[in-house]
Each structure stands twice: as C-alpha cells, then as structure tokens.
Amino acid sequence: MAQHDRTVRLAMVQMSCTENIQDNVEKAVMMTEQAAEQGAHIVCLQEVFNTRYPCQTEDHCRFSWAEQIPGPTTERLSEVARRREIVIACSIFERRAPGLYHNTAVTFDADGSIAGIYRKMHIPDDPNYYEKFYFTPGDLGFTIAATRYAKIGVGVCWDQWYPEAARLFALRGAEILLYPTAIGWLLEEKEEFGPTQHSAWETSMRAHAIANGLYVGAANRIGREDGIEFWGASFIANPHGAIMQRGTHDREQIVLADCDLDAIDVVRTHWPFLRDRRIDAYGDLTRRFID
C-alpha cells in the first residue's frame, strides 16, 4: 500500500470447524493465505475459530480446548502475518491461569507482533450459548489495535449488539470495527424466527457503522454443530451502513472489500454525530436502569 493511499483490502473468513484443533488452524491458515493472495491487508477469522463452538453444553472437559497466549495457535498466526505482511484478527478460547478463562481477540500486526488483545466483555447465557460457564468477562476495556494499515477495534460476537461498546471503540480511534462471530439458528426455531434473527444481527452492526462513521466487518462461522446451524453471511459495511460484500449462509468463503479510510473523515463531517453528542448529559448510561 503506497504511503499516500489509505485504501485497505479487508477480508472476512467464514468456515466450518471439526473436533480437530490442528485441522481447524491449518484450514484457517490456508484461507488466510488465499485472502493474502487476493490482496487482503487485514484478515478477520471467526470466533473461537480453532475449535468447535464449546458452549452448547456445560462440559468441564472442554476447558482442555483452551490455550495460553502466546501458544501454538497464536504463534502459527503470528508467523503467517509476518511472512505475508498482513494484519490478522481472531478470537480464541484463552487459558489465562488455572481456573481462569476468557474469550479473547488477538490482533497481529504485519510484522507478526501482537498489536492488540481484547477480552470479550459481554458474556451471554442462552440455550446452547452457555458462555458464562466458560468465559470470565473481559477486564481490559475496549482496546484498540494500532496496526500498519488501520486502527482496529475487535469485539467478539455478543459484543456486536451493544452500541456503547461500538462507540467506545470509535472514541478510542478505531477506523474499522471487526466482530469475530459464532451465531446461528437453533434448529427448532429457524423456520419461524430465522429471517428476523439474521436481519436484526446484521442491522445492529450496520447501525454501528452509521452512528460512528466507520467500517464494520463480521466474520461468522458456517455449518451445523449439535443444536445450532451457524448462518455464515459474513459481511463488510461502509460508514454509510451499506453492505459492500456479504457471504452465503452455507459455504466456506472469503468476503473481500476495499475500504477507503479517508472516507471516514468525509462521512463524519457530513453526518457529525460525534460533534453533536451531549457528553454532559449521558451520565445515566452507567446506571443499570433509571427507575
């Protein structure tokens, strides 16, 4: 990328996972290499991309799927980032200490170094999404990865529903918001609720792009695992909230789009939401509910 050129090619990787961690890592590496061959500067992998989604049941055996950082998976991605001179963002099941686990996003800069670590802040507890059993809420805040190509905020899945989180990433300088994701339909609900659920998911993140005047990318897994059919449909939206590219619901795929980072200033100047914020009036946002 030329020094004066602020256009970066962003890639979302969506894939299915097996019970073999090494196979999942190597598939992700292969698809990341393919994205690099297609000119990608920044590649985002899905939530806990190196394992099957662990949280459909509460099973103590699944804590063995977690890794330390640095560890085998992060070292493998670091090597790819360095060799290809690309930025890679991903989420893994982190073993921080005995009995202490997180769902952690790691961003590697184009020299292979770790540019940012973010621990998932919002932890759901729903049928087939028993994440509170596995993951401790993050304690690092809404951190930014300042990489060679862009400043990136990386939330993880359930974080993507919260406008407060998106705003804090933006206020810390994020030009691109990435959301590694593992979301899908419960098999018994898909027919009745499927289209509405998918539409709400995408619309929520498109709204973050509009309200904050930045690019948003979501990388979601595909395939059926136990009681969930992951719906894929990874996408990239521009600062107007328009979908630039979207993946299919059922195919392994690399979703690519070129993002002109200079457009962020233009959009924010014409839609000056940050200018007109009443920061003197928002103190009650820190309350659980206003009775």
C-alpha positions as CSV (number, residue, x, y, z in Angstrom):
1,M,0.0,0.0,0.0
2,A,1.5,3.3,-1.1
3,Q,2.2,5.8,1.7
4,H,-0.5,8.2,0.4
5,D,-3.1,5.5,-0.3
6,R,-5.5,5.0,2.6
7,T,-7.4,2.2,0.9
8,V,-7.1,-1.2,2.6
9,R,-8.5,-4.5,1.5
10,L,-10.4,-6.2,4.2
11,A,-11.2,-9.9,4.3
12,M,-13.7,-11.9,6.4
13,V,-13.1,-15.7,6.5
14,Q,-16.0,-17.9,7.2
15,M,-15.5,-21.7,7.6
16,S,-16.8,-24.8,9.3
17,C,-14.9,-26.4,12.2
18,T,-14.2,-30.0,13.2
19,E,-13.1,-31.5,16.6
20,N,-9.5,-31.4,15.4
21,I,-7.9,-28.2,16.5
22,Q,-4.9,-28.6,14.3
23,D,-7.0,-29.2,11.2
24,N,-9.1,-26.1,12.0
25,V,-6.0,-23.9,12.4
26,E,-4.5,-25.2,9.1
27,K,-7.7,-24.6,7.3
28,A,-7.8,-21.0,8.7
29,V,-4.2,-20.5,7.6
30,M,-4.9,-21.8,4.1
31,M,-7.9,-19.4,3.7
32,T,-5.9,-16.5,5.2
33,E,-3.1,-17.2,2.7
34,Q,-5.7,-17.2,-0.1
35,A,-7.0,-13.9,1.1
36,A,-3.5,-12.5,1.1
37,E,-3.1,-13.8,-2.5
38,Q,-6.2,-11.7,-3.3
39,G,-4.6,-8.6,-1.9
40,A,-6.0,-8.5,1.6
41,H,-4.2,-6.3,4.1
42,I,-6.4,-7.2,7.0
43,V,-8.0,-10.7,7.6
44,C,-10.5,-11.5,10.3
45,L,-11.2,-15.0,11.4
46,Q,-14.4,-16.1,13.2
47,E,-15.0,-16.6,17.0
48,V,-13.0,-19.4,18.6
49,F,-12.0,-20.4,15.1
50,N,-9.7,-23.2,16.1
51,T,-12.3,-25.3,17.9
52,R,-15.9,-26.3,17.5
53,Y,-18.1,-23.8,19.4
54,P,-17.7,-25.1,23.0
55,C,-20.6,-23.5,24.8
56,Q,-23.7,-25.6,23.7
57,T,-23.4,-27.7,26.9
58,E,-21.7,-27.1,30.2
59,D,-18.8,-29.7,30.0
60,H,-15.7,-29.4,32.1
61,C,-13.8,-31.5,29.6
62,R,-14.0,-28.6,27.1
63,F,-11.7,-26.4,29.1
64,S,-8.9,-28.5,27.6
65,W,-9.6,-26.8,24.3
66,A,-8.3,-23.5,25.7
67,E,-4.8,-22.2,25.1
68,Q,-2.5,-19.7,26.6
69,I,-1.4,-16.6,24.8
70,P,1.2,-16.9,23.4
71,G,0.6,-20.5,22.5
72,P,0.5,-22.9,19.5
73,T,-2.4,-21.2,17.7
74,T,-1.2,-17.6,18.1
75,E,2.4,-18.5,17.2
76,R,1.1,-20.1,14.0
77,L,-0.9,-17.0,13.0
78,S,2.0,-14.7,14.0
79,E,4.2,-16.5,11.5
80,V,1.7,-16.1,8.7
81,A,1.1,-12.4,9.5
82,R,4.9,-11.7,9.4
83,R,5.5,-13.7,6.3
84,R,2.6,-12.3,4.4
85,E,2.9,-8.8,5.9
86,I,-0.8,-8.8,6.7
87,V,-2.8,-8.0,9.8
88,I,-4.8,-10.9,11.3
89,A,-7.6,-10.7,13.9
90,C,-9.1,-13.7,15.6
91,S,-10.8,-15.0,18.7
92,I,-9.6,-17.9,20.7
93,F,-10.5,-19.7,24.0
94,E,-7.8,-18.3,26.3
95,R,-6.5,-20.1,29.3
96,R,-5.2,-17.2,31.3
97,A,-4.5,-19.0,34.6
98,P,-5.7,-22.2,36.3
99,G,-9.4,-21.9,36.5
100,L,-9.5,-18.5,34.7
101,Y,-10.6,-18.5,31.0
102,H,-11.6,-15.8,28.5
103,N,-12.9,-15.5,25.0
104,T,-10.0,-13.4,23.7
105,A,-9.5,-11.5,20.4
106,V,-5.9,-11.2,19.3
107,T,-4.7,-8.9,16.6
108,F,-1.4,-9.5,14.9
109,D,0.4,-6.7,13.1
110,A,2.0,-7.1,9.7
111,D,5.4,-7.8,11.3
112,G,3.9,-10.7,13.3
113,S,3.8,-8.9,16.6
114,I,0.7,-8.8,18.8
115,A,-0.8,-5.3,18.2
116,G,-3.8,-5.8,20.4
117,I,-5.5,-8.1,22.9
118,Y,-9.2,-7.7,23.8
119,R,-11.1,-9.9,26.1
120,K,-14.8,-10.3,25.4
121,M,-16.8,-8.0,27.7
122,H,-20.4,-9.1,27.2
123,I,-20.9,-12.8,28.0
124,P,-24.3,-14.4,27.1
125,D,-26.2,-17.2,28.7
126,D,-28.9,-18.6,26.4
127,P,-30.0,-22.0,25.2
128,N,-26.9,-23.6,23.5
129,Y,-24.9,-20.5,24.3
130,Y,-23.8,-21.2,27.9
131,E,-20.8,-18.9,27.8
132,K,-20.9,-17.8,31.4
133,F,-19.9,-21.3,32.3
134,Y,-16.7,-21.0,30.3
135,F,-15.7,-17.3,29.9
136,T,-14.7,-14.7,32.5
137,P,-15.8,-11.2,31.4
138,G,-13.0,-9.1,30.0
139,D,-11.1,-6.7,32.1
140,L,-9.0,-4.8,29.6
141,G,-11.7,-2.4,28.4
142,F,-12.5,-1.6,24.8
143,T,-8.9,-1.7,23.5
144,I,-7.7,-0.6,20.1
145,A,-5.0,-2.3,17.9
146,A,-3.0,0.3,16.0
147,T,-1.7,-1.7,13.1
148,R,0.3,-0.9,10.0
149,Y,-2.8,-0.5,7.9
150,A,-5.5,0.8,10.2
151,K,-6.6,1.3,13.8
152,I,-8.9,-1.6,14.6
153,G,-11.4,-2.3,17.3
154,V,-12.2,-6.0,17.7
155,G,-15.3,-7.0,19.6
156,V,-16.4,-10.6,19.9
157,C,-19.9,-11.9,18.9
158,W,-22.3,-10.8,21.7
159,D,-20.4,-7.5,21.9
160,Q,-21.7,-6.7,18.5
161,W,-25.2,-5.9,19.9
162,Y,-24.0,-3.1,22.2
163,P,-23.9,0.4,20.8
164,E,-22.0,1.5,23.9
165,A,-19.1,-0.8,23.0
166,A,-19.0,0.3,19.4
167,R,-19.0,3.9,20.5
168,L,-16.1,3.4,22.9
169,F,-14.1,1.6,20.2
170,A,-14.7,4.6,17.9
171,L,-13.8,7.2,20.5
172,R,-10.5,5.4,21.0
173,G,-9.8,5.9,17.3
174,A,-11.0,2.8,15.6
175,E,-11.4,3.1,11.8
176,I,-12.6,-0.4,11.4
177,L,-14.7,-2.5,13.8
178,L,-14.3,-6.2,13.5
179,Y,-16.5,-8.8,15.1
180,P,-15.4,-12.5,15.1
181,T,-18.7,-14.3,15.5
182,A,-20.3,-17.7,16.1
183,I,-24.0,-17.1,15.7
184,G,-26.7,-19.3,14.2
185,W,-30.2,-20.7,14.3
186,L,-31.4,-23.1,16.9
187,L,-32.7,-25.9,14.7
188,E,-36.2,-25.9,16.2
189,E,-36.5,-22.1,15.8
190,K,-35.1,-21.5,12.3
191,E,-38.3,-21.8,10.3
192,E,-40.3,-19.3,12.5
193,F,-37.6,-16.9,13.6
194,G,-34.7,-17.4,11.2
195,P,-35.1,-14.4,8.8
196,T,-35.9,-12.0,11.6
197,Q,-32.9,-13.1,13.7
198,H,-30.4,-12.8,10.9
199,S,-31.8,-9.4,9.8
200,A,-31.6,-8.0,13.4
201,W,-28.0,-9.2,13.7
202,E,-26.8,-7.5,10.5
203,T,-28.9,-4.4,11.1
204,S,-27.5,-3.8,14.5
205,M,-23.9,-3.8,13.2
206,R,-24.8,-1.7,10.2
207,A,-26.2,0.9,12.7
208,H,-22.8,0.9,14.4
209,A,-21.1,1.8,11.1
210,I,-23.6,4.7,10.6
211,A,-23.6,6.1,14.1
212,N,-19.8,6.0,14.3
213,G,-18.9,6.7,10.7
214,L,-16.5,3.8,10.2
215,Y,-16.2,0.4,8.5
216,V,-17.6,-2.7,10.2
217,G,-16.8,-6.4,9.4
218,A,-18.3,-9.5,10.9
219,A,-16.8,-13.0,10.3
220,N,-19.2,-15.7,11.2
221,R,-18.8,-19.5,11.1
222,I,-20.9,-21.9,9.0
223,G,-22.0,-25.5,9.4
224,R,-24.2,-27.5,11.9
225,E,-22.8,-28.3,15.3
226,D,-25.1,-30.1,17.7
227,G,-28.2,-27.9,18.0
228,I,-27.0,-24.8,16.1
229,E,-26.9,-24.2,12.3
230,F,-24.4,-21.3,12.1
231,W,-25.7,-18.9,9.5
232,G,-22.4,-17.5,8.0
233,A,-23.4,-14.4,6.0
234,S,-20.1,-12.7,7.0
235,F,-20.2,-9.1,5.7
236,I,-18.4,-5.8,5.4
237,A,-20.3,-2.5,5.7
238,N,-19.1,1.0,4.9
239,P,-19.5,4.2,7.0
240,H,-22.9,4.8,5.5
241,G,-24.0,1.4,6.7
242,A,-24.3,0.0,3.2
243,I,-23.3,-3.7,2.7
244,M,-20.2,-3.8,0.5
245,Q,-19.9,-7.6,0.4
246,R,-21.8,-10.4,2.1
247,G,-21.1,-14.1,2.2
248,T,-23.5,-17.0,1.8
249,H,-25.3,-18.8,4.6
250,D,-23.8,-22.2,3.9
251,R,-20.4,-22.1,2.1
252,E,-16.9,-21.6,3.2
253,Q,-15.9,-18.3,1.8
254,I,-13.6,-15.3,1.8
255,V,-15.5,-12.0,1.8
256,L,-13.4,-9.1,0.5
257,A,-13.9,-5.4,0.2
258,D,-11.7,-2.3,-0.3
259,C,-12.1,0.3,2.4
260,D,-11.1,3.9,1.8
261,L,-10.2,5.1,5.3
262,D,-10.1,8.7,4.1
263,A,-13.9,8.4,3.6
264,I,-14.3,8.3,7.4
265,D,-13.5,12.0,7.7
266,V,-15.8,12.9,4.9
267,V,-18.7,10.9,6.3
268,R,-18.2,12.2,9.8
269,T,-18.0,15.8,8.5
270,H,-21.4,15.5,6.7
271,W,-23.0,13.4,9.4
272,P,-21.4,15.0,12.5
273,F,-22.8,12.7,15.1
274,L,-19.6,12.8,17.2
275,R,-19.7,16.7,17.1
276,D,-23.3,16.9,18.4
277,R,-23.0,14.4,21.2
278,R,-24.2,15.8,24.5
279,I,-21.4,14.3,26.6
280,D,-22.6,16.5,29.6
281,A,-25.9,14.7,29.6
282,Y,-25.1,10.9,29.4
283,G,-24.1,10.1,33.0
284,D,-27.1,7.9,33.5
285,L,-25.8,5.5,30.9
286,T,-23.7,4.0,33.7
287,R,-26.8,3.0,35.6
288,R,-28.5,-0.4,35.2
289,F,-31.9,1.1,34.9
290,I,-33.5,4.5,35.6
291,D,-36.3,3.9,38.0
